[in-house]
Amino acid sequence: MRVISRRIGFYVITAIAGRPVLALAAFATVQAAPGEAVQARMTVPARAFARYRAERAAWVWPPGQFTVLAGRSSRNLRLSAPVFAR
Protein backbone atom coordinates (compact mmCIF):
# COMPACT_ATOMS: atom_id res chain seq x y z
CA MET A 1 0.00 0.00 0.00
CA ARG A 2 1.34 3.42 -0.94
CA VAL A 3 1.13 6.21 1.65
CA ILE A 4 0.96 9.80 0.46
CA SER A 5 2.10 12.78 2.50
CA ARG A 6 0.12 16.00 2.03
CA ARG A 7 0.46 19.43 3.57
CA ILE A 8 -2.74 21.23 4.47
CA GLY A 9 -3.04 24.76 5.73
CA PHE A 10 -5.30 27.38 7.25
CA TYR A 11 -5.30 30.72 5.48
CA VAL A 12 -6.78 33.96 6.81
CA ILE A 13 -8.41 36.56 4.56
CA THR A 14 -7.90 40.08 5.90
CA ALA A 15 -8.72 43.57 4.72
CA ILE A 16 -6.21 45.19 7.06
CA ALA A 17 -3.91 47.83 5.58
CA GLY A 18 -0.32 46.64 5.61
CA ARG A 19 -1.24 42.92 5.62
CA PRO A 20 -1.51 40.52 2.68
CA VAL A 21 -5.11 39.79 1.71
CA LEU A 22 -4.49 36.03 2.00
CA ALA A 23 -1.92 34.80 4.51
CA LEU A 24 -0.92 31.31 5.65
CA ALA A 25 -1.72 31.17 9.36
CA ALA A 26 -1.07 27.50 10.27
CA PHE A 27 -0.19 24.23 8.55
CA ALA A 28 0.17 20.51 9.22
CA THR A 29 1.46 17.51 7.28
CA VAL A 30 -0.70 14.39 7.18
CA GLN A 31 -0.20 10.95 5.70
CA ALA A 32 -2.94 8.84 4.16
CA ALA A 33 -3.35 5.92 1.83
CA PRO A 34 -5.23 6.63 -1.41
CA GLY A 35 -8.92 7.14 -0.63
CA GLU A 36 -8.34 7.29 3.13
CA ALA A 37 -9.80 10.22 5.11
CA VAL A 38 -7.67 11.84 7.79
CA GLN A 39 -8.16 14.64 10.31
CA ALA A 40 -5.70 17.35 11.25
CA ARG A 41 -5.96 19.87 14.08
CA MET A 42 -4.34 23.26 13.77
CA THR A 43 -4.41 26.40 15.88
CA VAL A 44 -4.53 29.78 14.16
CA PRO A 45 -2.53 32.19 16.35
CA ALA A 46 -4.16 35.46 17.41
CA ARG A 47 -1.42 37.39 15.59
CA ALA A 48 -2.89 36.15 12.28
CA PHE A 49 -5.71 38.65 12.87
CA ALA A 50 -3.48 41.51 14.02
CA ARG A 51 -1.47 44.33 12.51
CA TYR A 52 1.77 45.80 13.79
CA ARG A 53 1.50 49.55 14.39
CA ALA A 54 4.98 51.08 14.30
CA GLU A 55 3.84 54.36 15.86
CA ARG A 56 2.63 52.40 18.91
CA ALA A 57 5.40 49.79 18.70
CA ALA A 58 2.71 47.19 19.34
CA TRP A 59 0.37 44.70 17.69
CA VAL A 60 -3.27 45.81 17.45
CA TRP A 61 -6.35 43.71 16.72
CA PRO A 62 -8.96 45.58 14.68
CA PRO A 63 -12.53 44.40 15.24
CA GLY A 64 -14.50 42.86 12.41
CA GLN A 65 -15.11 39.68 10.47
CA PHE A 66 -12.35 37.53 9.03
CA THR A 67 -12.58 34.37 6.96
CA VAL A 68 -10.45 31.31 7.70
CA LEU A 69 -9.97 28.99 4.72
CA ALA A 70 -8.53 25.46 4.71
CA GLY A 71 -7.00 23.45 1.91
CA ARG A 72 -3.93 21.82 0.37
CA SER A 73 -2.66 25.11 -1.07
CA SER A 74 -3.73 28.72 -1.56
CA ARG A 75 -5.15 27.61 -4.94
CA ASN A 76 -7.12 24.68 -3.49
CA LEU A 77 -9.14 26.02 -0.54
CA ARG A 78 -12.22 23.85 -0.08
CA LEU A 79 -13.39 24.79 3.43
CA SER A 80 -14.15 28.17 4.99
CA ALA A 81 -15.50 29.57 8.24
CA PRO A 82 -16.15 33.12 9.50
CA VAL A 83 -14.30 34.42 12.57
CA PHE A 84 -15.49 37.50 14.43
CA ALA A 85 -13.11 39.75 16.39
CA ARG A 86 -14.36 42.28 18.92
N, CA, C and O atoms as a GROMACS GRO file, in nm:
protein
  344
    1MET      N    1   0.085  -0.117   0.000
    1MET     CA    2   0.000   0.000   0.000
    1MET      C    3   0.090   0.123   0.000
    1MET      O    4   0.186   0.130   0.076
    2ARG      N    5   0.059   0.218  -0.084
    2ARG     CA    6   0.134   0.342  -0.094
    2ARG      C    7   0.074   0.448  -0.002
    2ARG      O    8  -0.048   0.469  -0.002
    3VAL      N    9   0.158   0.514   0.077
    3VAL     CA   10   0.113   0.621   0.165
    3VAL      C   11   0.159   0.753   0.106
    3VAL      O   12   0.274   0.768   0.065
    4ILE      N   13   0.068   0.849   0.103
    4ILE     CA   14   0.096   0.980   0.046
    4ILE      C   15   0.100   1.083   0.158
    4ILE      O   16   0.015   1.083   0.248
    5SER      N   17   0.199   1.170   0.153
    5SER     CA   18   0.210   1.278   0.250
    5SER      C   19   0.159   1.406   0.186
    5SER      O   20   0.202   1.442   0.076
    6ARG      N   21   0.070   1.475   0.254
    6ARG     CA   22   0.012   1.600   0.204
    6ARG      C   23   0.024   1.708   0.310
    6ARG      O   24   0.012   1.681   0.430
    7ARG      N   25   0.046   1.829   0.266
    7ARG     CA   26   0.046   1.943   0.357
    7ARG      C   27  -0.086   2.015   0.340
    7ARG      O   28  -0.130   2.042   0.228
    8ILE      N   29  -0.151   2.046   0.451
    8ILE     CA   30  -0.274   2.123   0.447
    8ILE      C   31  -0.253   2.247   0.532
    8ILE      O   32  -0.173   2.247   0.626
    9GLY      N   33  -0.325   2.352   0.500
    9GLY     CA   34  -0.304   2.476   0.573
    9GLY      C   35  -0.431   2.552   0.598
    9GLY      O   36  -0.532   2.533   0.530
   10PHE      N   37  -0.424   2.641   0.697
   10PHE     CA   38  -0.530   2.738   0.725
   10PHE      C   39  -0.480   2.872   0.676
   10PHE      O   40  -0.369   2.914   0.709
   11TYR      N   41  -0.561   2.940   0.598
   11TYR     CA   42  -0.530   3.072   0.548
   11TYR      C   43  -0.631   3.170   0.604
   11TYR      O   44  -0.747   3.134   0.626
   12VAL      N   45  -0.589   3.293   0.629
   12VAL     CA   46  -0.678   3.396   0.681
   12VAL      C   47  -0.691   3.505   0.576
   12VAL      O   48  -0.591   3.554   0.523
   13ILE      N   49  -0.815   3.544   0.546
   13ILE     CA   50  -0.841   3.656   0.456
   13ILE      C   51  -0.858   3.780   0.543
   13ILE      O   52  -0.940   3.781   0.635
   14THR      N   53  -0.780   3.883   0.514
   14THR     CA   54  -0.790   4.008   0.590
   14THR      C   55  -0.806   4.125   0.495
   14THR      O   56  -0.768   4.119   0.379
   15ALA      N   57  -0.863   4.231   0.547
   15ALA     CA   58  -0.872   4.357   0.472
   15ALA      C   59  -0.803   4.465   0.554
   15ALA      O   60  -0.847   4.580   0.558
   16ILE      N   61  -0.694   4.427   0.619
   16ILE     CA   62  -0.621   4.519   0.706
   16ILE      C   63  -0.508   4.582   0.626
   16ILE      O   64  -0.431   4.511   0.561
   17ALA      N   65  -0.499   4.713   0.629
   17ALA     CA   66  -0.391   4.783   0.558
   17ALA      C   67  -0.257   4.734   0.611
   17ALA      O   68  -0.238   4.719   0.732
   18GLY      N   69  -0.165   4.709   0.521
   18GLY     CA   70  -0.032   4.664   0.561
   18GLY      C   71  -0.020   4.513   0.577
   18GLY      O   72   0.087   4.464   0.612
   19ARG      N   73  -0.126   4.439   0.553
   19ARG     CA   74  -0.124   4.292   0.562
   19ARG      C   75  -0.161   4.234   0.426
   19ARG      O   76  -0.238   4.295   0.352
   20PRO      N   77  -0.106   4.117   0.392
   20PRO     CA   78  -0.151   4.052   0.268
   20PRO      C   79  -0.299   4.015   0.280
   20PRO      O   80  -0.347   3.986   0.389
   21VAL      N   81  -0.369   4.015   0.169
   21VAL     CA   82  -0.511   3.979   0.171
   21VAL      C   83  -0.529   3.834   0.213
   21VAL      O   84  -0.623   3.802   0.287
   22LEU      N   85  -0.442   3.745   0.167
   22LEU     CA   86  -0.449   3.603   0.200
   22LEU      C   87  -0.315   3.562   0.259
   22LEU      O   88  -0.211   3.572   0.193
   23ALA      N   89  -0.318   3.515   0.383
   23ALA     CA   90  -0.192   3.480   0.451
   23ALA      C   91  -0.203   3.341   0.514
   23ALA      O   92  -0.305   3.307   0.575
   24LEU      N   93  -0.097   3.261   0.500
   24LEU     CA   94  -0.092   3.131   0.565
   24LEU      C   95  -0.079   3.152   0.714
   24LEU      O   96   0.014   3.220   0.760
   25ALA      N   97  -0.171   3.096   0.792
   25ALA     CA   98  -0.172   3.117   0.936
   25ALA      C   99  -0.128   2.993   1.014
   25ALA      O  100  -0.077   3.007   1.125
   26ALA      N  101  -0.146   2.874   0.960
   26ALA     CA  102  -0.107   2.750   1.027
   26ALA      C  103  -0.103   2.639   0.922
   26ALA      O  104  -0.172   2.646   0.821
   27PHE      N  105  -0.021   2.536   0.948
   27PHE     CA  106  -0.019   2.423   0.855
   27PHE      C  107   0.018   2.296   0.930
   27PHE      O  108   0.073   2.300   1.039
   28ALA      N  109  -0.015   2.183   0.868
   28ALA     CA  110   0.017   2.051   0.922
   28ALA      C  111   0.044   1.958   0.805
   28ALA      O  112  -0.006   1.981   0.694
   29THR      N  113   0.122   1.854   0.829
   29THR     CA  114   0.146   1.752   0.728
   29THR      C  115   0.078   1.624   0.774
   29THR      O  116   0.095   1.581   0.888
   30VAL      N  117   0.002   1.563   0.686
   30VAL     CA  118  -0.070   1.439   0.718
   30VAL      C  119  -0.031   1.332   0.618
   30VAL      O  120   0.012   1.362   0.506
   31GLN      N  121  -0.046   1.208   0.658
   31GLN     CA  122  -0.020   1.095   0.570
   31GLN      C  123  -0.146   1.010   0.560
   31GLN      O  124  -0.214   0.986   0.659
   32ALA      N  125  -0.175   0.965   0.438
   32ALA     CA  126  -0.294   0.884   0.416
   32ALA      C  127  -0.273   0.795   0.295
   32ALA      O  128  -0.203   0.832   0.201
   33ALA      N  129  -0.332   0.680   0.299
   33ALA     CA  130  -0.335   0.592   0.183
   33ALA      C  131  -0.437   0.647   0.084
   33ALA      O  132  -0.527   0.720   0.125
   34PRO      N  133  -0.425   0.615  -0.043
   34PRO     CA  134  -0.523   0.663  -0.141
   34PRO      C  135  -0.666   0.629  -0.099
   34PRO      O  136  -0.697   0.515  -0.066
   35GLY      N  137  -0.753   0.731  -0.101
   35GLY     CA  138  -0.892   0.714  -0.063
   35GLY      C  139  -0.920   0.720   0.086
   35GLY      O  140  -1.036   0.720   0.126
   36GLU      N  141  -0.817   0.725   0.168
   36GLU     CA  142  -0.834   0.730   0.313
   36GLU      C  143  -0.859   0.873   0.359
   36GLU      O  144  -0.795   0.966   0.310
   37ALA      N  145  -0.952   0.891   0.452
   37ALA     CA  146  -0.980   1.022   0.511
   37ALA      C  147  -0.897   1.038   0.638
   37ALA      O  148  -0.882   0.943   0.716
   38VAL      N  149  -0.844   1.155   0.658
   38VAL     CA  150  -0.767   1.184   0.779
   38VAL      C  151  -0.814   1.317   0.837
   38VAL      O  152  -0.875   1.398   0.768
   39GLN      N  153  -0.784   1.338   0.965
   39GLN     CA  154  -0.816   1.464   1.031
   39GLN      C  155  -0.687   1.528   1.077
   39GLN      O  156  -0.592   1.459   1.115
   40ALA      N  157  -0.684   1.659   1.075
   40ALA     CA  158  -0.570   1.735   1.126
   40ALA      C  159  -0.624   1.848   1.211
   40ALA      O  160  -0.726   1.908   1.178
   41ARG      N  161  -0.556   1.877   1.319
   41ARG     CA  162  -0.596   1.986   1.408
   41ARG      C  163  -0.487   2.092   1.405
   41ARG      O  164  -0.369   2.062   1.425
   42MET      N  165  -0.528   2.215   1.380
   42MET     CA  166  -0.434   2.326   1.377
   42MET      C  167  -0.489   2.442   1.458
   42MET      O  168  -0.611   2.458   1.470
   43THR      N  169  -0.401   2.521   1.514
   43THR     CA  170  -0.441   2.641   1.588
   43THR      C  171  -0.394   2.763   1.510
   43THR      O  172  -0.277   2.776   1.478
   44VAL      N  173  -0.488   2.852   1.482
   44VAL     CA  174  -0.453   2.978   1.416
   44VAL      C  175  -0.417   3.076   1.527
   44VAL      O  176  -0.501   3.106   1.612
   45PRO      N  177  -0.293   3.127   1.528
   45PRO     CA  178  -0.253   3.219   1.635
   45PRO      C  179  -0.326   3.353   1.625
   45PRO      O  180  -0.362   3.396   1.515
   46ALA      N  181  -0.346   3.417   1.737
   46ALA     CA  182  -0.416   3.547   1.741
   46ALA      C  183  -0.347   3.649   1.652
   46ALA      O  184  -0.414   3.735   1.595
   47ARG      N  185  -0.215   3.641   1.640
   47ARG     CA  186  -0.143   3.739   1.559
   47ARG      C  187  -0.182   3.734   1.411
   47ARG      O  188  -0.158   3.829   1.338
   48ALA      N  189  -0.243   3.624   1.367
   48ALA     CA  190  -0.288   3.615   1.228
   48ALA      C  191  -0.398   3.717   1.198
   48ALA      O  192  -0.422   3.749   1.082
   49PHE      N  193  -0.463   3.767   1.302
   49PHE     CA  194  -0.571   3.865   1.287
   49PHE      C  195  -0.527   4.006   1.326
   49PHE      O  196  -0.609   4.097   1.333
   50ALA      N  197  -0.399   4.024   1.352
   50ALA     CA  198  -0.348   4.151   1.402
   50ALA      C  199  -0.266   4.225   1.298
   50ALA      O  200  -0.233   4.173   1.191
   51ARG      N  201  -0.233   4.348   1.333
   51ARG     CA  202  -0.147   4.433   1.251
   51ARG      C  203  -0.048   4.502   1.343
   51ARG      O  204  -0.084   4.545   1.452
   52TYR      N  205   0.076   4.511   1.299
   52TYR     CA  206   0.177   4.580   1.380
   52TYR      C  207   0.170   4.729   1.349
   52TYR      O  208   0.178   4.770   1.233
   53ARG      N  209   0.155   4.810   1.453
   53ARG     CA  210   0.150   4.955   1.439
   53ARG      C  211   0.281   5.012   1.488
   53ARG      O  212   0.307   5.015   1.608
   54ALA      N  213   0.365   5.058   1.396
   54ALA     CA  214   0.498   5.108   1.430
   54ALA      C  215   0.491   5.228   1.522
   54ALA      O  216   0.574   5.241   1.613
   55GLU      N  217   0.393   5.317   1.501
   55GLU     CA  218   0.384   5.436   1.586
   55GLU      C  219   0.352   5.402   1.732
   55GLU      O  220   0.383   5.480   1.822
   56ARG      N  221   0.291   5.288   1.755
   56ARG     CA  222   0.263   5.240   1.891
   56ARG      C  223   0.365   5.138   1.938
   56ARG      O  224   0.372   5.104   2.056
   57ALA      N  225   0.444   5.088   1.843
   57ALA     CA  226   0.540   4.980   1.870
   57ALA      C  227   0.468   4.860   1.934
   57ALA      O  228   0.515   4.802   2.032
   58ALA      N  229   0.352   4.826   1.876
   58ALA     CA  230   0.271   4.719   1.934
   58ALA      C  231   0.180   4.659   1.827
   58ALA      O  232   0.151   4.722   1.725
   59TRP      N  233   0.137   4.535   1.852
   59TRP     CA  234   0.038   4.470   1.769
   59TRP      C  235  -0.100   4.518   1.812
   59TRP      O  236  -0.126   4.534   1.931
   60VAL      N  237  -0.189   4.542   1.716
   60VAL     CA  238  -0.327   4.581   1.745
   60VAL      C  239  -0.420   4.485   1.670
   60VAL      O  240  -0.387   4.433   1.564
   61TRP      N  241  -0.536   4.462   1.729
   61TRP     CA  242  -0.635   4.371   1.672
   61TRP      C  243  -0.760   4.450   1.636
   61TRP      O  244  -0.842   4.480   1.723
   62PRO      N  245  -0.776   4.485   1.508
   62PRO     CA  246  -0.896   4.558   1.468
   62PRO      C  247  -1.019   4.467   1.476
   62PRO      O  248  -1.011   4.349   1.443
   63PRO      N  249  -1.132   4.522   1.520
   63PRO     CA  250  -1.253   4.440   1.524
   63PRO      C  251  -1.306   4.417   1.383
   63PRO      O  252  -1.274   4.491   1.290
   64GLY      N  253  -1.388   4.313   1.370
   64GLY     CA  254  -1.450   4.286   1.241
   64GLY      C  255  -1.456   4.138   1.211
   64GLY      O  256  -1.425   4.054   1.295
   65GLN      N  257  -1.498   4.107   1.090
   65GLN     CA  258  -1.511   3.968   1.047
   65GLN      C  259  -1.393   3.930   0.959
   65GLN      O  260  -1.350   4.007   0.873
   66PHE      N  261  -1.341   3.811   0.983
   66PHE     CA  262  -1.235   3.753   0.903
   66PHE      C  263  -1.286   3.620   0.849
   66PHE      O  264  -1.384   3.566   0.901
   67THR      N  265  -1.224   3.568   0.748
   67THR     CA  266  -1.258   3.437   0.696
   67THR      C  267  -1.135   3.348   0.704
   67THR      O  268  -1.027   3.385   0.658
   68VAL      N  269  -1.151   3.230   0.764
   68VAL     CA  270  -1.045   3.131   0.770
   68VAL      C  271  -1.077   3.025   0.664
   68VAL      O  272  -1.188   2.972   0.661
   69LEU      N  273  -0.980   2.997   0.580
   69LEU     CA  274  -0.997   2.899   0.472
   69LEU      C  275  -0.902   2.782   0.497
   69LEU      O  276  -0.795   2.802   0.554
   70ALA      N  277  -0.938   2.664   0.454
   70ALA     CA  278  -0.853   2.546   0.471
   70ALA      C  279  -0.841   2.472   0.338
   70ALA      O  280  -0.938   2.460   0.263
   71GLY      N  281  -0.720   2.422   0.311
   71GLY     CA  282  -0.700   2.345   0.191
   71GLY      C  283  -0.556   2.303   0.174
   71GLY      O  284  -0.471   2.332   0.258
   72ARG      N  285  -0.528   2.233   0.064
   72ARG     CA  286  -0.393   2.182   0.038
   72ARG      C  287  -0.298   2.291  -0.008
   72ARG      O  288  -0.176   2.277   0.007
   73SER      N  289  -0.350   2.400  -0.064
   73SER     CA  290  -0.266   2.511  -0.107
   73SER      C  291  -0.355   2.634  -0.119
   73SER      O  292  -0.477   2.625  -0.106
   74SER      N  293  -0.294   2.750  -0.142
   74SER     CA  294  -0.373   2.872  -0.156
   74SER      C  295  -0.460   2.869  -0.282
   74SER      O  296  -0.550   2.951  -0.296
   75ARG      N  297  -0.434   2.776  -0.372
   75ARG     CA  298  -0.515   2.761  -0.494
   75ARG      C  299  -0.618   2.650  -0.482
   75ARG      O  300  -0.695   2.628  -0.576
   76ASN      N  301  -0.621   2.581  -0.368
   76ASN     CA  302  -0.712   2.468  -0.349
   76ASN      C  303  -0.771   2.477  -0.208
   76ASN      O  304  -0.742   2.394  -0.122
   77LEU      N  305  -0.854   2.578  -0.186
   77LEU     CA  306  -0.914   2.602  -0.054
   77LEU      C  307  -1.060   2.558  -0.058
   77LEU      O  308  -1.144   2.626  -0.116
   78ARG      N  309  -1.089   2.444   0.004
   78ARG     CA  310  -1.222   2.385  -0.008
   78ARG      C  311  -1.314   2.412   0.111
   78ARG      O  312  -1.435   2.394   0.100
   79LEU      N  313  -1.258   2.454   0.223
   79LEU     CA  314  -1.339   2.479   0.343
   79LEU      C  315  -1.321   2.623   0.387
   79LEU      O  316  -1.214   2.682   0.369
   80SER      N  317  -1.425   2.681   0.446
   80SER     CA  318  -1.415   2.816   0.499
   80SER      C  319  -1.506   2.832   0.619
   80SER      O  320  -1.605   2.760   0.634
   81ALA      N  321  -1.470   2.927   0.707
   81ALA     CA  322  -1.550   2.958   0.824
   81ALA      C  323  -1.527   3.102   0.863
   81ALA      O  324  -1.414   3.150   0.856
   82PRO      N  325  -1.632   3.174   0.905
   82PRO     CA  326  -1.615   3.312   0.950
   82PRO      C  327  -1.559   3.315   1.093
   82PRO      O  328  -1.587   3.226   1.173
   83VAL      N  329  -1.481   3.418   1.122
   83VAL     CA  330  -1.430   3.442   1.257
   83VAL      C  331  -1.459   3.588   1.288
   83VAL      O  332  -1.432   3.676   1.206
   84PHE      N  333  -1.515   3.614   1.405
   84PHE     CA  334  -1.549   3.750   1.443
   84PHE      C  335  -1.458   3.797   1.555
   84PHE      O  336  -1.443   3.729   1.656
   85ALA      N  337  -1.398   3.915   1.537
   85ALA     CA  338  -1.311   3.975   1.639
   85ALA      C  339  -1.382   4.097   1.695
   85ALA      O  340  -1.444   4.174   1.622
   86ARG      N  341  -1.372   4.112   1.827
   86ARG     CA  342  -1.436   4.228   1.892
   86ARG      C  343  -1.332   4.327   1.935
   86ARG      O  344  -1.365   4.431   1.991
   0.00000   0.00000   0.00000
